[in-house]
């Protein structure tokens, strides 16, 4: 089941819990803390199973037409079960209902080293209709090139 979380503390706690379970993707504790603080003011949709949150997506709106996936994450033990896809579909509906027509996301661009978890992330976005728009080599840091992806919503 997917529902919107409105309580800021619940948003923050969920973000911290799930991102901390994914050190391959979210390796810097300061980044997790900053993200947990930022999501308190953003729309957050959560996937639950048996009363436990197993994944979430936070959205950031950029008027007039774009919404951004600020963060999306599922518990590691639940990867490959379609939770990310269901969160994405729910987010797309939320975005359309808000009158927006583009969905964007930033993720790490390939860095020339073996990172299968990041390859899987980029493949997830490609399978779900995102197009590579641009690479920003130094947006985050020289060692963390940013890949900007866009999905037109119909």
N, C-alpha and C positions, 0 to 999 in steps of 0.2 A: 504494500500500500504506500502511496506517495501523498504527502500532505505538506502544507506550508507551516513552517515554524515561525512564530511571531515573537516569542520571548527572547530578548537579546542574550541573556545568560545561557539559555539552552542552545542558541546558535553557536556561541563561543565555545561552550563545553563540547558540543558535537564536533566542531571543527578541530579542536585540540585533540580529542580522543582518536578520531579517524586519521588525521594527518600524522599523528605520532606513531600510528600503526604501520606507516608507509615510509620508512627511512630511506629507501632507495629513491623515492620521488621527492620527499620533503626532508632533506638532510640537515637543514640548519634550524636549530631550535628557535632562533630569533625570528625566522621567517614564519614558523608556525604560530608564534605568539602574535606577530603583527597581523597575520591572516585572521586569527581568532578574534582579534579586536575589530578588524575591518568588517567582518561578516555581520556584526551586531546591528549594523545599519542597512544591510542589504536584504533583498528577498532571498529566503533560503527554503528550498524544498528538500524534504528528507524521505528516504525509503525505509520502511520499517518491516520487520518480520518477527512475528511472535512478541510484539511489544518492544523490540529492540531496534534502535536506529542502526542501519547497516551501510548507509551511504547518504551523501547529500550533494547538492549543487547550490552555489550562491551566484546570483546574477547582479550585474551592475549595468544600469541603463545609461546610454549616451544619446540623448535627444539630438536630432529628431527621429532617427531611424534604426539605430544599432543598440543591441544589448550584448553584453560580454559575459562569458562564463568566467567569473572571477576565480572560482575554484570548484572542482568536482573531484570527489574521492569516494571510494567504497572500501570497506574493511577488506584487508588482504585475503582473508579466508573465503571471501565471497566473490573474488575476481572471476570473470569468465561465466557468470551466471545471468547476465543480461541486466544487471542492476544499473550500470552506467547508461546503457541504452534507454532504459525506462525513465531514468532521471532526465536524460536529454530530451526525450519526447515530451515529458511533463513541462520542462522548461520552455520548449518551443511553443507549447500551447499557451503558457503564461505570457510569453513574449508577444505572440500574435494577439492575444486578448488585450494587451496593453497598447496595441497599434504599431508595433515595431516590425520591420521587415528583414533585418539582418541580424545574424548571430555570429559573434566573433569569439575567438579564444587565442590566448598566447601560451605557447609551450616551448620547451627547449628545442632548438634546432639541432640537427646532427652535429656532433663535435669530433667526428673522425675516430671515435673509440667504441669499443664494444659496450653497448648499453641497451640490452634487449628489452628492459622495462620501458625505456623511453621510445624505442622503436614500436612497441606495442601501443603506447599512448598515441603516437602519430598515426598508426594504422587504425586505431579506434576512430579518430576524427575523420580520416579518409573514408572509412566504411560508412560513416554516418553523414556523408555529403559535404564535408568541409573542403574548401579549396585553399591551397597554399597561396597566400597573397604577397608576403614579403618576409625577408629575414632582416632583423635589426641586430647586427653583430655586437653592439655594445649597449643596448638598451638597459640590460640588467648588469652585465659585467662582461669583460672580454672572454672570460672562461664560461659564460652562460649566454650564448647567442639566443635571441628570441625569434621563434617562428610564429608569425601572425597568420591565423587562419580565418576564413570567412565562409559563412553558409547563408545563402539567400533563402528566406522563408517564403513559401507560397501561400 
